[in-house]
Amino acid sequence: MKFLVLTLLCLSAVSALSFLRKLPNSKPGARIVGGQQASPGQFPWQAAIYKYTADGRYFCGGTLFNEQWILTAGQCVIDATEFTIQLGSNQLDSTDNNRVVLNATTYYVHPSFDPTVSLHFDIGMIKLSSPVTLTDYIQPVRMLESMSPIYKGVSVETAGWGQTSDNGDLVNDLNYVQLKIIANAECKTYYGNQFWGTMTCTEGSNYNEGFCFGDVGGALLADVPVGDYKIQVGISSFISQNGCESLDPTGYTRVDGPYSWIVDTIRNNSIV
């Protein structure tokens, strides 16, 4: 049985979470495993999150849920003192006029989040200090309240600025990758009792594609059952101890189960 590895990317120091991976401070130079470069505006909800804690600085992905809220993984928000969030640009470092940089200090994590053993309910929300103006390059992600199309064989995709290999660094350009949902029973053979029904797993469409260190918190996307647009069905959460380049499935927190918590969190904290 393989054990979960928390995949939050540490830029400068080791977090209190024992499985976080420390990487050197360096400029981006790799990409999501097996992916390709995204076009401008292809993922207008994509957020680059810099998390600051007493121990250092960390990097995660996330999605714009509405004008003032970012959806991400629970491990991407716990113990944070503040956040810097970039929206609107596919590049982490550029003079892109579509880029918007925002600060935040307020976050919420699912009350059932288990950060030490299983990553159960690995989901968090960040409230921006002020609403962002929507443009062609900054748009909220769509999501279904229930009946998300998550079952074996469904084609999905995810995007991020994470590594292309176990020894790589962040990339400067946003990349995305095509994946397929696998059955829960199959994922459970890898992760045993650490796998819950609130999770889902994917495998590469061709070989070992998947997300890697630095991609945690990003959206798992699927085509809506009726219509011509994509919806978020999961949040990138974990890989196996064998690393990003292995053929082991990558894991996600489903967003249909905790959807009511997302809505309630926004409703109960809407006053600035």
N, C-alpha and C positions, 0 to 999 in steps of 0.2 A: 504494500500500500504506500502511495506517495503522500507526502505531507504538503500542505499549502505553504506557499511563500508569499508574504505580503509584498506587493509590487509597487508601492509608493516610492518615487525616486528621490533619494536624498542628495542634495547638491553640496552640502558642506559639513554635515555632522550626522552621527548615528542617532536615530530616534529611540525613544524608550521602548518602542515595539521591537521585539527581538529579531524579527525576520526582515526588517527593512534593509535594503541594500545601499551601501554608501558608494558614491561615485565621485571622481575627482571634479573639481571646478574646471570646466573647459567649454569651449564653444561647441555648438551643435555640429554633429558630423555623422549621423547614422539615421535609420528610420524604422518604422513599424515593420515587423518581420514579414517579408514576402509581399510588401505593399507597393503602391504606386503613388505618384504625387497628385494631390488634389488640385482642381481648378479653382480660381477665385470665385467665391460665392457658392461653391458646391456644398459646403457644410456651414451655413451662416449662423448656426447655433453653437458652433465649436468655441470653447473657452480655454484659454491657457491660464492655469492657476499657479501662482507662486505663494506658497504657504510659509509663514514665518512663525517659529516657535522659540522657546527659550534655548533650545538645543541647536538651531540652525535654520536653514532654508530648504524647502522641498518643492517639487514640481508635480503637478497633476493635470489631467484633463477634466473637462466638465461641459455642461450644456446650459444654454440660456433657456430657462423655463418660461419666464415672462420678463417684462422690462426691468424688474428689480431683483430677480432671484436666479441663482445658479444652482443647478442640480449636479451632484458629484458623489463620490464614494465617502463613506463615513471616515475611513482612514485618511482622507484628504483634508479633513476639517478638525478632528480632535486635537486638543492641546494647542490650537493656533492662537497667536496673539493678534495677527492681522494677515490680510491677503492683498496681493496685487493681481488683478485679473485683466487679461487682454482679450478683446473681442474684435471681430471684423476683418482680421488679416490672417492669411495662411502662414505668415512668416513670424517667427519669434523675434527676429532682429532685422528691421528694415525701416524705410521711410514711407511705408505704405500709408497713403492718406485715408484709407478706410479703417485704420486701426483706432480703437478706443481703449484707453487704459484707465481702469477704475480701482478704487481702494475699498476695502471692506474690513470690518472687525467683528461683525455679528454672524454667528453660524448656529446651526441646529443639527443634531445627529439623532438618528432613529433610536428610541429608547431601548430597543431590543438588540442593538448592535453589539456583537461579540468581537472585540478587536484582538483577542489573544489566541483563540483556538480555531474557530470555524469561519469567522468573518460573516456570520449570520446577520442579515439585514445591514449590509455594508452600504449605507446610503446616508448622505448628508446634504444640507442646504446652506447656501451662503446668501445673505441679504446684502445687496449693494448699497453703498452709502446714499446713492441717488439713482433714480431710474435712468436707463440708457435710452437714447433715441434710436428707434428702429430704422434700418436702411436696407438696401438690397443685399448688403453683406452682413447685417446683424438682424437675425430673425429668431423667434422662439422655436424650439423643437416641438413637434406634435407628438401627442401621446394618447393612447386609448385608456379609458378608465378600467376596462376589463377585456377579457377575450383576446389578449395579445396573441399574435400568430407564432407561438413558440412550440414547435414540435419537430420531431426528427426529420431532417432533410430540408428544412426551410433555409433558403439563402438569406444571409444577413451580411452586414458590413460594419466595420468600426474604423475610426480615424484617430490619429494622434501624432505627437512629436517625439515619441519614444524611440528606443533603440531598435536597430535592425538585427542585432546579435547580442549574446550575453555579455560581451565585453565592450559594447559600443557606448556612445553618448547620445544626448538629445540631438534631434535634427532641427534645422532651421525652417524647413518647409513641411507643411502638413501633409501627411500620407494617409492613405486608407487601404483597406484590405477586404477581400471577399471571403466569407466564411460560411459554414453550414452548422445548423443546430444538430446536436446529437441527443439520443435518448437519455433521460435521467438515469436509467438503470446502468447505462454504459459509463456515464460520468461517475457514478457511485463506485464502480469497480476500481477507479483510480483514487478516489478521495474518501471512500468508506463513509463513516459516520460524520465526517466533516462536511459532507454534502447534504444540503437541505432542499426541500421542494421549493423554497423561495429563490433558488438559484437556477441557472441554466449553463450549459457548456457548449462550446463550439470546437470544430476541427477545421483545418485548412481545406479550401476547395480543391487544391491541387497537391499540396505537400504539407509543409509545416507552418503555414501562414498563421498569424495571430498577433495579439498585442504583446508588448514587452514592458520593461521597466520605463516609467515615465508616461505610460498611456493610461494608467489607472484613473478611474473617474469619468472616462469618456463614454460616449453613448454606443450601445449596440443597436443597430437600426435594421428594420425590416420594412418590406412593402406593406402598405395598408391593405386589408382584405378586399375592400371595395374602393376604387379610386386610383389615382396616379400620383402618390406622394409617399414619403417614408415616415415612419413613426419610430420613436425610441421604445425599445422593449427591454433593455437591460443597461447595466452600468458595469464597465470593466472592473474586475475585482481581484482575481487571483490566477496564478500559474502554479505548476508543480515545481518541486525542488530540482527537477532535471533541467530547468531553464527554458528560455524563450524559444530556442532552436530545436527543442525536442518535438516529437510527434504527440506529446501528451495534450489533452484538451485544455483550453483556457476557460476560466470561469467568470460568471457575471451575476450580479444581483438583479433579479427580475423587478420591474417597476410596476407591474399590474397589482401585485399584492399590497405594497405600501403606498399605492396611489392616494388613498384617502388620507394617509399621514402627510403626504406632500401638500395636498390641498388645505388640510387643517392647519398645517404649520404656517402657510402663507396667510390664511384667513385670520388666524389668531395673533399674527405679528405684523399686521398691515399698517399699523400706525407708526409713523416715522419717529 
